[in-house]
Amino acid sequence: MDDGDVTTTQATDAIDIAIADKSPLVQSGLRGLFGGDDRFRIVAMAADGERFMEAVERLSFDIGIIGWEMPYLGGAGVLNALRGREDAPRIIVYTGTQDPDVPRQAMALGAAGFCHKKDPPERLVDAVKSVARGGMSFPYVDVRLLELNPLAALTDREREILAALSQGMTNQQLASALDISLNTVKFHLKNLYGKLGVDNRAQAVARYLGRAPY
């Protein structure tokens, strides 16, 4: 987390923003786009979804601008982790992914907006303003297709953990194999169970192996 570079302004009605993206160049670009505009205030920068969620726990802000493909916890994982939180910031997914289905997935998971990195920067600024006013900002999405296969929303790390669960690995073994803490393992498992609509690892493995209906 880049807490030492928090940008503040004199505007009392500025929109507070936290940004998460794996690319330092994108982070720098977004800092330049929003940091010099007194309509916005950047309160946190993060390089991945796990650190963004740490910012959610510690800080209060209006809008999160997040990447879709991030290490440890991607955009889908962040959106799922925020579900049900009354104090959750509204999320705009900002990504360069070539997958045309990502806007639909983001909307189904509760995002308030989507903007592609190939779009003009002004479009992202307009999306933030619209979402801050309570609106939504998406390209065309066929709402008839919003029913997701839960497995499709898993991050690479969650898929890795799910595969390990199917091999009978314990939390401690997972932590050692993935070089992460036990708390991080538990964090991923909580998100994983929520996405799959299950309560425990046995049900998650059954769903992963195709033995349980969605």
TAURHU-V679948 format. One record per residue. NEAR is the number of other ideal C-beta (glycine too) atoms within 12 Angstrom. D_CENTER is the distance of its C-alpha to the mean C-alpha in Angstrom with 1 decimal. Layout:
[[NEAR	D_CENTER] [NEAR	D_CENTER]]
This chain:
[[25	15.2] [25	17.5] [17	19.1] [8	22.4] [17	21.5] [23	20.4] [29	21.8] [16	23.9] [21	26.1] [10	29.1] [14	27.6] [11	27.3] [14	25.3] [25	22.8] [32	19.2] [31	17.1] [46	14.0] [47	11.6] [48	10.4] [48	8.3] [39	9.8] [29	11.8] [23	14.8] [15	17.2] [14	18.8] [29	15.9] [33	15.3] [18	19.0] [21	19.2] [39	16.7] [28	18.6] [18	21.7] [30	20.6] [36	19.7] [25	21.5] [15	24.9] [24	24.5] [17	25.6] [25	23.7] [33	20.5] [32	19.9] [40	17.3] [35	16.8] [37	14.5] [38	13.4] [41	11.3] [27	11.5] [32	8.7] [42	5.7] [33	8.8] [32	10.4] [44	7.9] [38	8.4] [27	12.0] [34	12.1] [32	11.1] [21	14.0] [17	16.4] [26	16.1] [18	16.3] [33	14.9] [30	14.7] [45	11.9] [47	8.6] [52	8.6] [51	5.9] [42	6.9] [40	6.6] [31	8.9] [35	8.4] [25	10.7] [36	10.7] [42	7.1] [40	5.4] [45	2.9] [47	5.2] [42	5.4] [47	3.0] [45	4.8] [38	7.6] [39	8.0] [32	8.4] [22	10.9] [12	14.3] [19	13.8] [7	16.5] [13	15.5] [26	11.8] [39	11.1] [35	10.7] [47	7.8] [49	9.0] [47	7.6] [46	10.1] [36	11.1] [21	14.5] [24	14.1] [12	17.4] [19	16.3] [16	17.5] [23	15.9] [34	12.2] [34	12.9] [28	14.3] [37	11.6] [39	9.0] [32	11.9] [30	12.8] [35	9.7] [31	10.2] [41	8.8] [33	11.8] [40	12.0] [42	11.8] [40	13.8] [28	15.0] [27	16.0] [14	19.5] [21	19.9] [13	22.0] [22	20.3] [13	21.9] [23	19.9] [35	16.7] [30	18.8] [21	20.1] [37	16.8] [41	15.9] [27	19.3] [23	19.2] [31	16.1] [31	17.6] [18	20.7] [13	19.1] [17	18.9] [25	16.6] [34	16.4] [28	16.2] [22	18.5] [11	20.7] [22	19.0] [15	21.5] [13	20.7] [8	23.1] [17	20.7] [20	17.8] [15	18.8] [25	16.5] [21	17.7] [30	15.5] [25	16.0] [22	14.5] [39	11.0] [33	11.3] [36	10.0] [24	13.2] [33	13.4] [40	13.3] [25	15.9] [24	17.8] [41	18.0] [33	19.0] [23	21.7] [30	22.9] [33	23.2] [21	25.4] [17	27.6] [13	28.1] [22	26.5] [17	26.2] [25	23.5] [15	25.7] [17	26.2] [33	22.5] [22	22.0] [15	25.0] [19	24.2] [24	20.7] [11	21.8] [26	19.3] [17	20.3] [17	21.1] [15	18.7] [27	15.8] [32	17.3] [19	17.5] [32	13.9] [41	13.0] [35	15.8] [28	14.9] [37	11.5] [41	13.7] [29	16.4] [28	14.4] [38	13.2] [36	16.7] [22	18.4] [27	20.6] [16	22.0] [17	22.9] [29	23.0] [18	26.1] [23	24.5] [34	21.4] [26	23.9] [21	26.0] [28	23.2] [30	22.3] [17	26.0] [12	26.4] [14	28.7] [19	26.9] [12	26.3] [19	23.1]]
